[in-house]
Amino acid sequence: MRTSKKIVFLAAGLTLAIFVLPVAVLAGGNAENGKKVVDTKKLGNCAACHVVPGMEFPGDVGPNLIEAMKNYSEADREMLRQRISDERKFNPDTIMPPFGTNKILTGQQIDDVVEYLLSLNNRK
Ligand code: HEC
């Protein structure tokens, strides 16, 4: 391959790395926003039923999410999305609100919540 061609290939690769990678990262969730969604009564209000970090007097109708998240890893991201979007797919009798199906939360907010929940495992 001639040197000039190599440079063109290199430039194309760099362009991809600079413009495509950040978009891929942004497409995921934002853990900080996710925490707000989880803790806000009018949004997730997850502490009504779950133990979550930093919330006083949590409910115990659902499993402790700090403990439950130990069973989840990056590979379960999509499953976690599905559960928060509509837990009835996993348990038809659940009392957990179908946050996605009922449009309580947007897709972005659910991504943010998933990001936050997965981040709990990386805490020391
Ligand atoms: C009205 C009560 C209620 C609310 C509010 C609620 N959940 Fe749940 N959730 C449950 C129950 C009960 C379960 C147990 C599994 C089932 O019912 O299918 C559960 C299960 C889960 C699980 C699976 C846990 C495991 O053991 O694998 C996750 C994750 C979860 N909830 C996340 C959330 C998040 C995030 C929110 C807030 C956005 C939320 N829940 C709000 C009741 C609730």
Boltz pocket constraint, residues with backbone or C-beta under 6 A from the ligand:
constraints:
  - pocket:
      binder: B
      contacts: [[A, 37], [A, 38], [A, 43], [A, 44], [A, 45], [A, 46], [A, 47], [A, 48], [A, 49], [A, 50], [A, 61], [A, 62], [A, 63], [A, 65], [A, 68], [A, 80], [A, 83], [A, 84], [A, 87], [A, 90], [A, 91], [A, 93], [A, 94], [A, 95], [A, 96], [A, 97], [A, 99], [A, 113]]
      max_distance: 6.0
